[in-house]
Amino acid sequence: LQRLTQGSPTGLNGESNPRPQYKRWHRPRSLKRMTVELESPFVWPEELGREVLDEKFDKGQMERAERGQEEMQRGMGSDGDTVVDETRRRRMREQAKELLEGRAKWKPVGNPAFGRMSGR
């Protein structure tokens, strides 16, 4: 059991308040401890090797997820509209090349709303 003290429990940033605050009583949070008796002494498990950890927690997948998150954050930032998606750029270049060489035929987007807007 801890004693009642006068003043607020903490000031700014969690440190104790240096100025006394009269008529503000406070009981600090109780410190709870539990002790147990073990049948055998506790032994820490052996530390896993680096290759076991990499295999167990799929390091490659974590790295791919981090890269994907970084790309998404780059696109969502204040200068996100200036970030160029390289895969989209490459696909558009290939499409344009196919159109110019005649291997593919251009067709407009099949959205019926565009036809109605032009008065057809």
Biopython code that builds the backbone (N, CA, C, O; Angstrom):
import numpy as np
from Bio.PDB.StructureBuilder import StructureBuilder

atoms = [
    (1, "LEU", "N", (0.853, -1.183, 0.000)),
    (1, "LEU", "CA", (0.000, 0.000, 0.000)),
    (1, "LEU", "C", (0.889, 1.233, 0.000)),
    (1, "LEU", "O", (1.827, 1.332, 0.791)),
    (2, "GLN", "N", (0.596, 2.150, -0.870)),
    (2, "GLN", "CA", (1.387, 3.375, -0.942)),
    (2, "GLN", "C", (0.609, 4.522, -0.325)),
    (2, "GLN", "O", (-0.621, 4.521, -0.295)),
    (3, "ARG", "N", (1.346, 5.489, 0.160)),
    (3, "ARG", "CA", (0.738, 6.603, 0.865)),
    (3, "ARG", "C", (0.084, 7.591, -0.084)),
    (3, "ARG", "O", (0.467, 7.709, -1.248)),
    (4, "LEU", "N", (-0.908, 8.293, 0.434)),
    (4, "LEU", "CA", (-1.506, 9.391, -0.306)),
    (4, "LEU", "C", (-0.515, 10.538, -0.352)),
    (4, "LEU", "O", (0.149, 10.827, 0.643)),
    (5, "THR", "N", (-0.411, 11.186, -1.488)),
    (5, "THR", "CA", (0.478, 12.344, -1.607)),
    (5, "THR", "C", (-0.325, 13.510, -2.138)),
    (5, "THR", "O", (-1.375, 13.341, -2.757)),
    (6, "GLN", "N", (0.199, 14.702, -1.880)),
    (6, "GLN", "CA", (-0.480, 15.895, -2.348)),
    (6, "GLN", "C", (0.143, 16.329, -3.668)),
    (6, "GLN", "O", (1.365, 16.296, -3.816)),
    (7, "GLY", "N", (-0.675, 16.730, -4.619)),
    (7, "GLY", "CA", (-0.181, 17.150, -5.916)),
    (7, "GLY", "C", (-0.616, 16.173, -6.981)),
    (7, "GLY", "O", (-1.118, 15.089, -6.682)),
    (8, "SER", "N", (-0.419, 16.565, -8.232)),
    (8, "SER", "CA", (-0.836, 15.682, -9.323)),
    (8, "SER", "C", (0.194, 14.572, -9.485)),
    (8, "SER", "O", (1.355, 14.755, -9.120)),
    (9, "PRO", "N", (-0.204, 13.434, -10.022)),
    (9, "PRO", "CA", (0.712, 12.305, -10.136)),
    (9, "PRO", "C", (1.877, 12.582, -11.068)),
    (9, "PRO", "O", (3.013, 12.222, -10.763)),
    (10, "THR", "N", (1.612, 13.212, -12.194)),
    (10, "THR", "CA", (2.690, 13.491, -13.140)),
    (10, "THR", "C", (2.465, 14.842, -13.780)),
    (10, "THR", "O", (1.335, 15.313, -13.906)),
    (11, "GLY", "N", (3.560, 15.454, -14.181)),
    (11, "GLY", "CA", (3.487, 16.714, -14.907)),
    (11, "GLY", "C", (3.472, 16.438, -16.392)),
    (11, "GLY", "O", (2.952, 15.416, -16.839)),
    (12, "LEU", "N", (4.043, 17.350, -17.153)),
    (12, "LEU", "CA", (4.128, 17.168, -18.595)),
    (12, "LEU", "C", (5.137, 16.080, -18.911)),
    (12, "LEU", "O", (6.113, 15.909, -18.179)),
    (13, "ASN", "N", (4.921, 15.358, -19.966)),
    (13, "ASN", "CA", (5.833, 14.316, -20.458)),
    (13, "ASN", "C", (6.050, 13.179, -19.468)),
    (13, "ASN", "O", (7.027, 12.442, -19.598)),
    (14, "GLY", "N", (5.183, 13.015, -18.495)),
    (14, "GLY", "CA", (5.268, 11.864, -17.616)),
    (14, "GLY", "C", (6.188, 12.000, -16.416)),
    (14, "GLY", "O", (6.204, 11.104, -15.572)),
    (15, "GLU", "N", (6.969, 13.097, -16.296)),
    (15, "GLU", "CA", (7.848, 13.213, -15.131)),
    (15, "GLU", "C", (7.044, 13.752, -13.947)),
    (15, "GLU", "O", (5.954, 14.295, -14.128)),
    (16, "SER", "N", (7.577, 13.602, -12.751)),
    (16, "SER", "CA", (6.851, 14.055, -11.574)),
    (16, "SER", "C", (6.756, 15.580, -11.590)),
    (16, "SER", "O", (7.653, 16.273, -12.069)),
    (17, "ASN", "N", (5.665, 16.069, -11.063)),
    (17, "ASN", "CA", (5.395, 17.501, -11.103)),
    (17, "ASN", "C", (6.208, 18.207, -10.027)),
    (17, "ASN", "O", (6.054, 17.882, -8.850)),
    (18, "PRO", "N", (7.077, 19.170, -10.384)),
    (18, "PRO", "CA", (7.919, 19.821, -9.385)),
    (18, "PRO", "C", (7.156, 20.809, -8.514)),
    (18, "PRO", "O", (7.549, 21.040, -7.370)),
    (19, "ARG", "N", (6.074, 21.401, -9.024)),
    (19, "ARG", "CA", (5.320, 22.385, -8.245)),
    (19, "ARG", "C", (4.259, 21.688, -7.411)),
    (19, "ARG", "O", (3.516, 20.856, -7.932)),
    (20, "PRO", "N", (4.173, 22.009, -6.127)),
    (20, "PRO", "CA", (3.127, 21.388, -5.315)),
    (20, "PRO", "C", (1.759, 21.924, -5.722)),
    (20, "PRO", "O", (1.610, 23.109, -6.020)),
    (21, "GLN", "N", (0.778, 21.056, -5.730)),
    (21, "GLN", "CA", (-0.583, 21.472, -6.030)),
    (21, "GLN", "C", (-1.420, 21.134, -4.811)),
    (21, "GLN", "O", (-1.706, 19.966, -4.544)),
    (22, "TYR", "N", (-1.808, 22.156, -4.079)),
    (22, "TYR", "CA", (-2.504, 21.959, -2.825)),
    (22, "TYR", "C", (-3.929, 21.491, -3.065)),
    (22, "TYR", "O", (-4.563, 21.837, -4.062)),
    (23, "LYS", "N", (-4.405, 20.706, -2.137)),
    (23, "LYS", "CA", (-5.754, 20.146, -2.137)),
    (23, "LYS", "C", (-6.006, 19.228, -3.328)),
    (23, "LYS", "O", (-7.153, 19.023, -3.725)),
    (24, "ARG", "N", (-4.943, 18.681, -3.895)),
    (24, "ARG", "CA", (-5.095, 17.682, -4.955)),
    (24, "ARG", "C", (-4.413, 16.421, -4.458)),
    (24, "ARG", "O", (-3.197, 16.269, -4.574)),
    (25, "TRP", "N", (-5.203, 15.530, -3.909)),
    (25, "TRP", "CA", (-4.651, 14.319, -3.332)),
    (25, "TRP", "C", (-4.594, 13.231, -4.385)),
    (25, "TRP", "O", (-5.466, 13.104, -5.245)),
    (26, "HIS", "N", (-3.542, 12.460, -4.280)),
    (26, "HIS", "CA", (-3.308, 11.433, -5.291)),
    (26, "HIS", "C", (-2.670, 10.215, -4.646)),
    (26, "HIS", "O", (-1.742, 10.330, -3.846)),
    (27, "ARG", "N", (-3.184, 9.046, -5.007)),
    (27, "ARG", "CA", (-2.548, 7.812, -4.564)),
    (27, "ARG", "C", (-1.889, 7.189, -5.794)),
    (27, "ARG", "O", (-2.577, 6.885, -6.769)),
    (28, "PRO", "N", (-0.563, 6.995, -5.765)),
    (28, "PRO", "CA", (0.122, 6.396, -6.916)),
    (28, "PRO", "C", (-0.420, 5.002, -7.204)),
    (28, "PRO", "O", (-0.961, 4.339, -6.319)),
    (29, "ARG", "N", (-0.270, 4.570, -8.444)),
    (29, "ARG", "CA", (-0.710, 3.224, -8.815)),
    (29, "ARG", "C", (0.032, 2.201, -7.972)),
    (29, "ARG", "O", (1.233, 2.328, -7.731)),
    (30, "SER", "N", (-0.685, 1.202, -7.536)),
    (30, "SER", "CA", (-0.057, 0.207, -6.676)),
    (30, "SER", "C", (0.937, -0.628, -7.472)),
    (30, "SER", "O", (0.730, -0.915, -8.651)),
    (31, "LEU", "N", (2.010, -1.009, -6.808)),
    (31, "LEU", "CA", (3.022, -1.859, -7.414)),
    (31, "LEU", "C", (2.705, -3.293, -7.015)),
    (31, "LEU", "O", (2.787, -3.649, -5.840)),
    (32, "LYS", "N", (2.348, -4.102, -7.984)),
    (32, "LYS", "CA", (1.960, -5.480, -7.685)),
    (32, "LYS", "C", (3.098, -6.405, -8.052)),
    (32, "LYS", "O", (3.669, -6.311, -9.138)),
    (33, "ARG", "N", (3.420, -7.290, -7.143)),
    (33, "ARG", "CA", (4.494, -8.250, -7.384)),
    (33, "ARG", "C", (3.965, -9.638, -7.074)),
    (33, "ARG", "O", (3.141, -9.827, -6.179)),
    (34, "MET", "N", (4.461, -10.603, -7.835)),
    (34, "MET", "CA", (4.062, -11.978, -7.594)),
    (34, "MET", "C", (5.326, -12.830, -7.629)),
    (34, "MET", "O", (6.142, -12.702, -8.543)),
    (35, "THR", "N", (5.482, -13.675, -6.661)),
    (35, "THR", "CA", (6.626, -14.580, -6.648)),
    (35, "THR", "C", (6.102, -16.009, -6.713)),
    (35, "THR", "O", (5.050, -16.336, -6.162)),
    (36, "VAL", "N", (6.857, -16.835, -7.392)),
    (36, "VAL", "CA", (6.454, -18.235, -7.525)),
    (36, "VAL", "C", (7.655, -19.116, -7.235)),
    (36, "VAL", "O", (8.803, -18.693, -7.371)),
    (37, "GLU", "N", (7.378, -20.322, -6.841)),
    (37, "GLU", "CA", (8.439, -21.298, -6.660)),
    (37, "GLU", "C", (8.324, -22.320, -7.775)),
    (37, "GLU", "O", (7.282, -22.956, -7.931)),
    (38, "LEU", "N", (9.384, -22.482, -8.550)),
    (38, "LEU", "CA", (9.387, -23.412, -9.672)),
    (38, "LEU", "C", (9.881, -24.778, -9.224)),
    (38, "LEU", "O", (10.690, -24.889, -8.303)),
    (39, "GLU", "N", (9.383, -25.816, -9.888)),
    (39, "GLU", "CA", (9.850, -27.162, -9.582)),
    (39, "GLU", "C", (11.299, -27.326, -10.004)),
    (39, "GLU", "O", (12.093, -27.963, -9.312)),
    (40, "SER", "N", (11.638, -26.734, -11.165)),
    (40, "SER", "CA", (13.028, -26.766, -11.624)),
    (40, "SER", "C", (13.403, -25.340, -12.031)),
    (40, "SER", "O", (12.528, -24.559, -12.406)),
    (41, "PRO", "N", (14.679, -24.992, -11.963)),
    (41, "PRO", "CA", (15.065, -23.618, -12.287)),
    (41, "PRO", "C", (14.789, -23.287, -13.756)),
    (41, "PRO", "O", (14.874, -24.149, -14.631)),
    (42, "PHE", "N", (14.460, -22.032, -14.000)),
    (42, "PHE", "CA", (14.146, -21.583, -15.354)),
    (42, "PHE", "C", (15.418, -21.531, -16.191)),
    (42, "PHE", "O", (16.455, -21.051, -15.733)),
    (43, "VAL", "N", (15.330, -22.032, -17.426)),
    (43, "VAL", "CA", (16.460, -22.006, -18.355)),
    (43, "VAL", "C", (15.987, -21.326, -19.636)),
    (43, "VAL", "O", (14.988, -21.727, -20.233)),
    (44, "TRP", "N", (16.716, -20.297, -20.046)),
    (44, "TRP", "CA", (16.368, -19.600, -21.285)),
    (44, "TRP", "C", (16.597, -20.532, -22.465)),
    (44, "TRP", "O", (17.576, -21.278, -22.474)),
    (45, "PRO", "N", (15.705, -20.507, -23.473)),
    (45, "PRO", "CA", (15.921, -21.352, -24.655)),
    (45, "PRO", "C", (17.113, -20.852, -25.460)),
    (45, "PRO", "O", (17.493, -19.684, -25.369)),
    (46, "GLU", "N", (17.697, -21.748, -26.248)),
    (46, "GLU", "CA", (18.845, -21.358, -27.063)),
    (46, "GLU", "C", (18.404, -20.383, -28.141)),
    (46, "GLU", "O", (17.289, -20.463, -28.656)),
    (47, "GLU", "N", (19.297, -19.464, -28.469)),
    (47, "GLU", "CA", (18.991, -18.471, -29.494)),
    (47, "GLU", "C", (19.013, -19.138, -30.869)),
    (47, "GLU", "O", (19.916, -19.914, -31.183)),
    (48, "LEU", "N", (17.995, -18.821, -31.688)),
    (48, "LEU", "CA", (17.906, -19.420, -33.016)),
    (48, "LEU", "C", (18.937, -18.795, -33.940)),
    (48, "LEU", "O", (19.271, -17.618, -33.807)),
    (49, "GLY", "N", (19.437, -19.586, -34.872)),
    (49, "GLY", "CA", (20.404, -19.089, -35.846)),
    (49, "GLY", "C", (19.733, -18.198, -36.878)),
    (49, "GLY", "O", (18.512, -18.231, -37.029)),
    (50, "ARG", "N", (20.515, -17.410, -37.583)),
    (50, "ARG", "CA", (19.999, -16.461, -38.571)),
    (50, "ARG", "C", (19.241, -17.172, -39.695)),
    (50, "ARG", "O", (18.178, -16.711, -40.111)),
    (51, "GLU", "N", (19.787, -18.303, -40.194)),
    (51, "GLU", "CA", (19.114, -18.988, -41.303)),
    (51, "GLU", "C", (17.802, -19.617, -40.856)),
    (51, "GLU", "O", (16.859, -19.695, -41.643)),
    (52, "VAL", "N", (17.726, -20.066, -39.607)),
    (52, "VAL", "CA", (16.477, -20.628, -39.094)),
    (52, "VAL", "C", (15.428, -19.528, -38.989)),
    (52, "VAL", "O", (14.266, -19.736, -39.336)),
    (53, "LEU", "N", (15.842, -18.358, -38.509)),
    (53, "LEU", "CA", (14.908, -17.238, -38.397)),
    (53, "LEU", "C", (14.411, -16.800, -39.766)),
    (53, "LEU", "O", (13.217, -16.560, -39.945)),
    (54, "ASP", "N", (15.323, -16.693, -40.740)),
    (54, "ASP", "CA", (14.933, -16.282, -42.088)),
    (54, "ASP", "C", (13.933, -17.265, -42.686)),
    (54, "ASP", "O", (12.970, -16.864, -43.339)),
    (55, "GLU", "N", (14.170, -18.557, -42.456)),
    (55, "GLU", "CA", (13.290, -19.590, -42.999)),
    (55, "GLU", "C", (11.945, -19.581, -42.287)),
    (55, "GLU", "O", (10.898, -19.717, -42.919)),
    (56, "LYS", "N", (11.980, -19.419, -40.961)),
    (56, "LYS", "CA", (10.766, -19.518, -40.169)),
    (56, "LYS", "C", (9.828, -18.333, -40.395)),
    (56, "LYS", "O", (8.609, -18.501, -40.428)),
    (57, "PHE", "N", (10.397, -17.139, -40.550)),
    (57, "PHE", "CA", (9.573, -15.940, -40.646)),
    (57, "PHE", "C", (9.519, -15.370, -42.052)),
    (57, "PHE", "O", (9.056, -14.243, -42.226)),
    (58, "ASP", "N", (9.971, -16.099, -43.062)),
    (58, "ASP", "CA", (9.891, -15.734, -44.477)),
    (58, "ASP", "C", (10.363, -14.300, -44.719)),
    (58, "ASP", "O", (9.573, -13.397, -44.996)),
    (59, "LYS", "N", (11.654, -14.132, -44.604)),
    (59, "LYS", "CA", (12.270, -12.817, -44.743)),
    (59, "LYS", "C", (11.981, -12.193, -46.104)),
    (59, "LYS", "O", (11.787, -10.982, -46.200)),
    (60, "GLY", "N", (11.952, -13.006, -47.155)),
    (60, "GLY", "CA", (11.691, -12.492, -48.499)),
    (60, "GLY", "C", (10.326, -11.831, -48.603)),
    (60, "GLY", "O", (10.187, -10.772, -49.216)),
    (61, "GLN", "N", (9.323, -12.456, -48.006)),
    (61, "GLN", "CA", (7.976, -11.892, -48.054)),
    (61, "GLN", "C", (7.928, -10.573, -47.285)),
    (61, "GLN", "O", (7.273, -9.624, -47.716)),
    (62, "MET", "N", (8.618, -10.514, -46.151)),
    (62, "MET", "CA", (8.652, -9.270, -45.383)),
    (62, "MET", "C", (9.296, -8.149, -46.185)),
    (62, "MET", "O", (8.809, -7.018, -46.170)),
    (63, "GLU", "N", (10.389, -8.450, -46.887)),
    (63, "GLU", "CA", (11.063, -7.429, -47.688)),
    (63, "GLU", "C", (10.171, -6.958, -48.829)),
    (63, "GLU", "O", (10.126, -5.765, -49.130)),
    (64, "ARG", "N", (9.454, -7.895, -49.471)),
    (64, "ARG", "CA", (8.536, -7.508, -50.549)),
    (64, "ARG", "C", (7.422, -6.616, -50.011)),
    (64, "ARG", "O", (7.042, -5.635, -50.650)),
    (65, "ALA", "N", (6.901, -6.957, -48.839)),
    (65, "ALA", "CA", (5.834, -6.152, -48.238)),
    (65, "ALA", "C", (6.344, -4.753, -47.901)),
    (65, "ALA", "O", (5.638, -3.769, -48.120)),
    (66, "GLU", "N", (7.564, -4.658, -47.369)),
    (66, "GLU", "CA", (8.143, -3.348, -47.044)),
    (66, "GLU", "C", (8.317, -2.504, -48.296)),
    (66, "GLU", "O", (8.009, -1.313, -48.295)),
    (67, "ARG", "N", (8.822, -3.134, -49.387)),
    (67, "ARG", "CA", (8.999, -2.398, -50.647)),
    (67, "ARG", "C", (7.657, -1.893, -51.174)),
    (67, "ARG", "O", (7.547, -0.756, -51.632)),
    (68, "GLY", "N", (6.644, -2.750, -51.102)),
    (68, "GLY", "CA", (5.312, -2.350, -51.555)),
    (68, "GLY", "C", (4.752, -1.206, -50.740)),
    (68, "GLY", "O", (4.123, -0.296, -51.282)),
    (69, "GLN", "N", (4.981, -1.252, -49.425)),
    (69, "GLN", "CA", (4.513, -0.179, -48.553)),
    (69, "GLN", "C", (5.220, 1.129, -48.869)),
    (69, "GLN", "O", (4.590, 2.186, -48.909)),
    (70, "GLU", "N", (6.530, 1.060, -49.094)),
    (70, "GLU", "CA", (7.283, 2.270, -49.423)),
    (70, "GLU", "C", (6.779, 2.886, -50.722)),
    (70, "GLU", "O", (6.637, 4.105, -50.816)),
    (71, "GLU", "N", (6.506, 2.044, -51.734)),
    (71, "GLU", "CA", (5.988, 2.552, -53.007)),
    (71, "GLU", "C", (4.638, 3.221, -52.809)),
    (71, "GLU", "O", (4.376, 4.286, -53.368)),
    (72, "MET", "N", (3.779, 2.592, -52.008)),
    (72, "MET", "CA", (2.461, 3.157, -51.773)),
    (72, "MET", "C", (2.571, 4.491, -51.035)),
    (72, "MET", "O", (1.865, 5.443, -51.371)),
    (73, "GLN", "N", (3.453, 4.568, -50.030)),
    (73, "GLN", "CA", (3.627, 5.809, -49.287)),
    (73, "GLN", "C", (4.186, 6.907, -50.172)),
    (73, "GLN", "O", (3.809, 8.071, -50.041)),
    (74, "ARG", "N", (5.095, 6.535, -51.083)),
    (74, "ARG", "CA", (5.639, 7.515, -52.013)),
    (74, "ARG", "C", (4.524, 8.099, -52.877)),
    (74, "ARG", "O", (4.501, 9.300, -53.148)),
    (75, "GLY", "N", (3.602, 7.240, -53.306)),
    (75, "GLY", "CA", (2.496, 7.687, -54.142)),
    (75, "GLY", "C", (1.446, 8.471, -53.384)),
    (75, "GLY", "O", (0.729, 9.275, -53.980)),
    (76, "MET", "N", (1.340, 8.254, -52.075)),
    (76, "MET", "CA", (0.320, 8.925, -51.279)),
    (76, "MET", "C", (0.815, 10.226, -50.659)),
    (76, "MET", "O", (0.012, 10.969, -50.095)),
    (77, "GLY", "N", (2.094, 10.522, -50.742)),
    (77, "GLY", "CA", (2.654, 11.712, -50.117)),
    (77, "GLY", "C", (2.237, 12.990, -50.818)),
    (77, "GLY", "O", (1.464, 12.964, -51.776)),
    (78, "SER", "N", (2.755, 14.108, -50.331)),
    (78, "SER", "CA", (2.392, 15.408, -50.893)),
    (78, "SER", "C", (2.848, 15.542, -52.336)),
    (78, "SER", "O", (2.218, 16.258, -53.114)),
    (79, "ASP", "N", (3.919, 14.878, -52.704)),
    (79, "ASP", "CA", (4.385, 14.927, -54.093)),
    (79, "ASP", "C", (4.064, 13.618, -54.817)),
    (79, "ASP", "O", (4.785, 13.223, -55.733)),
    (80, "GLY", "N", (2.998, 12.954, -54.413)),
    (80, "GLY", "CA", (2.623, 11.667, -54.989)),
    (80, "GLY", "C", (2.212, 11.749, -56.440)),
    (80, "GLY", "O", (2.364, 10.779, -57.183)),
    (81, "ASP", "N", (1.686, 12.909, -56.864)),
    (81, "ASP", "CA", (1.268, 13.020, -58.260)),
    (81, "ASP", "C", (2.454, 13.148, -59.206)),
    (81, "ASP", "O", (2.284, 13.038, -60.420)),
    (82, "THR", "N", (3.642, 13.377, -58.679)),
    (82, "THR", "CA", (4.830, 13.468, -59.529)),
    (82, "THR", "C", (5.556, 12.135, -59.649)),
    (82, "THR", "O", (6.448, 11.987, -60.484)),
    (83, "VAL", "N", (5.180, 11.162, -58.819)),
    (83, "VAL", "CA", (5.826, 9.850, -58.845)),
    (83, "VAL", "C", (5.332, 9.074, -60.064)),
    (83, "VAL", "O", (4.129, 9.001, -60.315)),
    (84, "VAL", "N", (6.254, 8.502, -60.809)),
    (84, "VAL", "CA", (5.915, 7.778, -62.031)),
    (84, "VAL", "C", (5.915, 6.281, -61.746)),
    (84, "VAL", "O", (6.857, 5.749, -61.158)),
    (85, "ASP", "N", (4.849, 5.611, -62.171)),
    (85, "ASP", "CA", (4.770, 4.160, -62.041)),
    (85, "ASP", "C", (5.490, 3.552, -63.243)),
    (85, "ASP", "O", (4.988, 3.598, -64.365)),
    (86, "GLU", "N", (6.656, 2.989, -63.001)),
    (86, "GLU", "CA", (7.501, 2.489, -64.094)),
    (86, "GLU", "C", (6.847, 1.342, -64.862)),
    (86, "GLU", "O", (6.978, 1.270, -66.084)),
    (87, "THR", "N", (6.144, 0.443, -64.167)),
    (87, "THR", "CA", (5.515, -0.682, -64.872)),
    (87, "THR", "C", (4.412, -0.182, -65.795)),
    (87, "THR", "O", (4.255, -0.695, -66.904)),
    (88, "ARG", "N", (3.645, 0.813, -65.353)),
    (88, "ARG", "CA", (2.592, 1.373, -66.210)),
    (88, "ARG", "C", (3.208, 2.080, -67.410)),
    (88, "ARG", "O", (2.704, 1.977, -68.528)),
    (89, "ARG", "N", (4.291, 2.789, -67.172)),
    (89, "ARG", "CA", (4.985, 3.493, -68.253)),
    (89, "ARG", "C", (5.475, 2.491, -69.305)),
    (89, "ARG", "O", (5.343, 2.733, -70.505)),
    (90, "ARG", "N", (6.040, 1.370, -68.852)),
    (90, "ARG", "CA", (6.545, 0.347, -69.761)),
    (90, "ARG", "C", (5.409, -0.260, -70.590)),
    (90, "ARG", "O", (5.551, -0.452, -71.797)),
    (91, "ARG", "N", (4.271, -0.563, -69.931)),
    (91, "ARG", "CA", (3.120, -1.133, -70.639)),
    (91, "ARG", "C", (2.575, -0.168, -71.691)),
    (91, "ARG", "O", (2.223, -0.580, -72.796)),
    (92, "MET", "N", (2.508, 1.115, -71.342)),
    (92, "MET", "CA", (2.014, 2.107, -72.304)),
    (92, "MET", "C", (2.958, 2.215, -73.500)),
    (92, "MET", "O", (2.509, 2.353, -74.637)),
    (93, "ARG", "N", (4.256, 2.152, -73.244)),
    (93, "ARG", "CA", (5.241, 2.211, -74.329)),
    (93, "ARG", "C", (5.063, 1.023, -75.273)),
    (93, "ARG", "O", (5.096, 1.185, -76.492)),
    (94, "GLU", "N", (4.873, -0.174, -74.705)),
    (94, "GLU", "CA", (4.663, -1.374, -75.519)),
    (94, "GLU", "C", (3.377, -1.270, -76.332)),
    (94, "GLU", "O", (3.342, -1.657, -77.500)),
    (95, "GLN", "N", (2.311, -0.740, -75.704)),
    (95, "GLN", "CA", (1.040, -0.575, -76.406)),
    (95, "GLN", "C", (1.198, 0.380, -77.585)),
    (95, "GLN", "O", (0.712, 0.102, -78.681)),
    (96, "ALA", "N", (1.873, 1.498, -77.360)),
    (96, "ALA", "CA", (2.070, 2.486, -78.420)),
    (96, "ALA", "C", (2.881, 1.883, -79.565)),
    (96, "ALA", "O", (2.591, 2.122, -80.737)),
    (97, "LYS", "N", (3.889, 1.104, -79.215)),
    (97, "LYS", "CA", (4.726, 0.474, -80.239)),
    (97, "LYS", "C", (3.897, -0.494, -81.084)),
    (97, "LYS", "O", (4.030, -0.520, -82.307)),
    (98, "GLU", "N", (3.041, -1.289, -80.434)),
    (98, "GLU", "CA", (2.180, -2.222, -81.161)),
    (98, "GLU", "C", (1.217, -1.483, -82.082)),
    (98, "GLU", "O", (0.973, -1.922, -83.206)),
    (99, "LEU", "N", (0.663, -0.355, -81.610)),
    (99, "LEU", "CA", (-0.253, 0.425, -82.443)),
    (99, "LEU", "C", (0.465, 0.990, -83.663)),
    (99, "LEU", "O", (-0.062, 0.953, -84.775)),
    (100, "LEU", "N", (1.677, 1.516, -83.449)),
    (100, "LEU", "CA", (2.429, 2.108, -84.560)),
    (100, "LEU", "C", (2.857, 1.061, -85.582)),
    (100, "LEU", "O", (2.888, 1.337, -86.781)),
    (101, "GLU", "N", (3.184, -0.126, -85.116)),
    (101, "GLU", "CA", (3.614, -1.186, -86.030)),
    (101, "GLU", "C", (2.431, -1.908, -86.671)),
    (101, "GLU", "O", (2.626, -2.719, -87.578)),
    (102, "GLY", "N", (1.221, -1.632, -86.221)),
    (102, "GLY", "CA", (0.032, -2.240, -86.801)),
    (102, "GLY", "C", (-0.297, -3.610, -86.251)),
    (102, "GLY", "O", (-1.182, -4.280, -86.781)),
    (103, "ARG", "N", (0.382, -4.050, -85.209)),
    (103, "ARG", "CA", (0.094, -5.363, -84.616)),
    (103, "ARG", "C", (-1.184, -5.326, -83.780)),
    (103, "ARG", "O", (-1.828, -6.356, -83.585)),
    (104, "ALA", "N", (-1.548, -4.150, -83.290)),
    (104, "ALA", "CA", (-2.763, -4.010, -82.490)),
    (104, "ALA", "C", (-3.626, -2.917, -83.101)),
    (104, "ALA", "O", (-3.123, -2.007, -83.760)),
    (105, "LYS", "N", (-4.933, -3.018, -82.876)),
    (105, "LYS", "CA", (-5.851, -2.038, -83.415)),
    (105, "LYS", "C", (-6.416, -1.218, -82.272)),
    (105, "LYS", "O", (-6.763, -1.749, -81.218)),
    (106, "TRP", "N", (-6.504, 0.099, -82.500)),
    (106, "TRP", "CA", (-7.035, 0.966, -81.458)),
    (106, "TRP", "C", (-8.541, 0.888, -81.457)),
    (106, "TRP", "O", (-9.171, 0.902, -82.515)),
    (107, "LYS", "N", (-9.132, 0.805, -80.257)),
    (107, "LYS", "CA", (-10.587, 0.864, -80.149)),
    (107, "LYS", "C", (-10.919, 1.745, -78.953)),
    (107, "LYS", "O", (-10.254, 1.668, -77.919)),
    (108, "PRO", "N", (-11.937, 2.575, -79.087)),
    (108, "PRO", "CA", (-12.290, 3.479, -77.988)),
    (108, "PRO", "C", (-12.845, 2.697, -76.801)),
    (108, "PRO", "O", (-13.257, 1.544, -76.927)),
    (109, "VAL", "N", (-12.844, 3.351, -75.659)),
    (109, "VAL", "CA", (-13.370, 2.736, -74.443)),
    (109, "VAL", "C", (-14.860, 2.528, -74.627)),
    (109, "VAL", "O", (-15.559, 3.429, -75.092)),
    (110, "GLY", "N", (-15.350, 1.368, -74.275)),
    (110, "GLY", "CA", (-16.757, 1.038, -74.480)),
    (110, "GLY", "C", (-17.659, 1.542, -73.377)),
    (110, "GLY", "O", (-18.484, 0.783, -72.869)),
    (111, "ASN", "N", (-17.529, 2.790, -72.991)),
    (111, "ASN", "CA", (-18.361, 3.349, -71.939)),
    (111, "ASN", "C", (-19.556, 4.044, -72.586)),
    (111, "ASN", "O", (-19.362, 5.021, -73.310)),
    (112, "PRO", "N", (-20.793, 3.575, -72.351)),
    (112, "PRO", "CA", (-21.957, 4.176, -73.005)),
    (112, "PRO", "C", (-22.195, 5.625, -72.582)),
    (112, "PRO", "O", (-22.853, 6.367, -73.312)),
    (113, "ALA", "N", (-21.688, 6.045, -71.443)),
    (113, "ALA", "CA", (-21.899, 7.421, -70.990)),
    (113, "ALA", "C", (-21.235, 8.417, -71.930)),
    (113, "ALA", "O", (-21.725, 9.537, -72.074)),
    (114, "PHE", "N", (-20.142, 8.044, -72.569)),
    (114, "PHE", "CA", (-19.466, 8.964, -73.481)),
    (114, "PHE", "C", (-20.336, 9.241, -74.702)),
    (114, "PHE", "O", (-20.336, 10.363, -75.208)),
    (115, "GLY", "N", (-21.072, 8.249, -75.186)),
    (115, "GLY", "CA", (-21.947, 8.439, -76.338)),
    (115, "GLY", "C", (-23.103, 9.370, -76.018)),
    (115, "GLY", "O", (-23.496, 10.180, -76.858)),
    (116, "ARG", "N", (-23.651, 9.264, -74.823)),
    (116, "ARG", "CA", (-24.772, 10.108, -74.420)),
    (116, "ARG", "C", (-24.340, 11.551, -74.227)),
    (116, "ARG", "O", (-25.107, 12.473, -74.504)),
    (117, "MET", "N", (-23.122, 11.749, -73.757)),
    (117, "MET", "CA", (-22.657, 13.110, -73.494)),
    (117, "MET", "C", (-22.498, 13.899, -74.786)),
    (117, "MET", "O", (-22.711, 15.111, -74.793)),
    (118, "SER", "N", (-22.130, 13.241, -75.874)),
    (118, "SER", "CA", (-21.899, 13.955, -77.120)),
    (118, "SER", "C", (-23.198, 14.199, -77.881)),
    (118, "SER", "O", (-23.171, 14.848, -78.927)),
    (119, "GLY", "N", (-24.313, 13.712, -77.405)),
    (119, "GLY", "CA", (-25.598, 13.986, -78.021)),
    (119, "GLY", "C", (-26.014, 12.954, -79.044)),
    (119, "GLY", "O", (-26.943, 13.220, -79.808)),
    (120, "ARG", "N", (-25.395, 11.810, -79.107)),
    (120, "ARG", "CA", (-25.773, 10.768, -80.072)),
    (120, "ARG", "C", (-27.003, 10.037, -79.632)),
    (120, "ARG", "O", (-27.462, 9.128, -80.325)),
]
sb = StructureBuilder()
sb.init_structure("model")
sb.init_model(0)
sb.init_chain("A")
sb.init_seg("    ")
for serial, (resi, resn, name, xyz) in enumerate(atoms, 1):
    if name == "N":
        sb.init_residue(resn, " ", resi, " ")
    sb.init_atom(name, np.array(xyz, "f"), 0.0, 1.0, " ", f" {name:<3s}", serial, name[0])
structure = sb.get_structure()
